[in-house]
Amino acid sequence: MNALINGIDLAYEDAGSGPAVILIHGFPLCRKMWRPQWNKLPLAGYRVIAPDLRGFGESDAPDGPYSMELYADDLIGLMDHLEVEKAVIGGMSMGGYVLFNLLERYPERVRGALFITTRATADDEAGKARRLQLANDVRKFGPHVVADSFEKLLFAPGTPEERPKLVEEVYGWMVGNATVGLAGGLLAMRERKDYSPLLGSFHLPALAIGAAEDQAAPPATSSAIAAGIPGCRLAIIPETGHLANLEDVKAFNAPVLDFLASLPRT
């Protein structure tokens, strides 16, 4: 499905009916990463909405600059378009950074938060330098530079050998993204805010999901979010990496469904 949001064509998935759950993909991915969730969560009575952020997947990739504010504004525009007043919103990795921005600027639109293999902290100086270098490289050489950098980082160490078809599929998603969108996303992440000092000010039902073998956002980053947000639940998915929702669908969906079931239906 597609909608004209903030002057661009935004692609999204919309499956099921019931309380809305919006899932924001990570970098350098697209909405297809949530396929196991939009196939399963509707069976439990939820409406799953999964957009391609601007610059990614099948959404338009206009010239930058991109920012977490811009991604967040697009999501609010999509919610308005779909007449979704409030939703449980989940963000994986970069999607988590967008979620933090939504919580700061549009708290009234979020009825629950899922922080998925993400972190509250900003990049340090070395991290910012790496983002800038990779953004320059992707502009020169194309999406393969990013895909090659992230291919093994996204999975638990043994997954590339055990499940080559999954890794190949994810690689295809990465190289399918527009160069402009990849460079824009890298620079948006580089400039993102440190939300660590604000965690205590977020008062809403929340679940932080980490992955035991995550090479990009170790479990400690999820534990820190759970410790900082009052009442936040914590789930660490065993034997999975950054893409825990794809590597072990059942083990990932279980705490998500438990969390959703704990919320009022309206």
ABEGO torsion letter per residue (X at the ends): XBBBBGGBBBBBBBBEBEBBBBBBBBOBBBAAAAAAAAAAAAAAGBBBBBBBBBGBEABBBBBOBBBAAAAAAAAAAAAAAAGBABBBBBBBEAAAAAAAAAAAABAAABABBBBBGBBABBBBAAAAAAAAAAAAAAAAAEAAAAAAAAAAAABBAAAAAABAAAAAAAAAAAAABBAAAAAAAAAAAAABBBAAAAAAABBBBBBBBBBAABAABBAAAAAAAAAABBGBBBBBBBGBBABAAAABAAAAAAAAAAAAAABBAX
